Amino acid sequence: LVVHFMTDPVTGLAEMGRVTGPGGRVAANVWDHGGSSGPLATFWRAAGDVDPAAPDESGLPGTREGHLVELAAAAGLRNAEPSALTVRIPFTSFEEWWEPFTFGVGPAGSYVASLDETRRELLTERCRDLLPSAPFEITATAWCVVATP
């Protein structure tokens, strides 16, 4: 879950291959931020509803299906095997789901931190409108690749 934060993901994956021991494999995964099944899909949908100019994470490396395999090949990794991992994340309340966004971490947190109080409240309420009543679960998919150096 780091490839999409790498400035140069091809170089990063190549370095992972370089430091992998004999017979080892390189594995990477990235949330499906390029589609609608990532864990932040509801957040970014709400942000776009409130602010059509809001950024999202859909253009980051590896966030669309098949892109990790392309990056692995460009990094010189061989026998790249794609897969997907889907998880369910339970939340007991809206506040439990919302709180991590207020820490300023990652693109979503940075976006929330950039908002004034009025716009933050609009975003919070739009997220609340889009989510089911608590308790609820979010189903999220990550794209995966395993390859050999």
Buried (B, 14 or more C-beta within 10 A) or exposed (E): EEBBBBEEBBEBBBBBBEEBEEEEBBBBBBBBBBBEBBBBBBBBBBBBBBBEEBBBBBEBBBBBBEBBBBBBBEBEBEEBEBEEEEEEEEBEEBEEBBEEBEEEEBBBBEBBEEBEEEBBEBBBEBBBEEBEEEEBEBEBBBBBBBBBB
